[in-house]
């Protein structure tokens, strides 16, 4: 875990928003957001997920693209955005369900 992730987890814990699910061996030690007793594991996204990120973003409706990007991004703009992701420099995170499957 990098320093930024450790700092983020510490901040979220201080706000009561993160816990580690120690009872489920599949998610043991995975930081989680709590929402009224619902635990949602957070995982770091790897470069191998770029195709899935692209597919997810292109599936967004125009109003959701506007909320995500601040403008109704075209498919070409989304292509450029995903190509610009720097997994070496930045940490990207995804939210998953308890079985560690990506949430819709």
Beta strands, then each sheet from edge to edge (+ up, - down):
strand 1: 18-20
strand 2: 31-35
strand 3: 38-45
strand 4: 92-95
sheet 1: 1+ 2- 3+ 4-
end
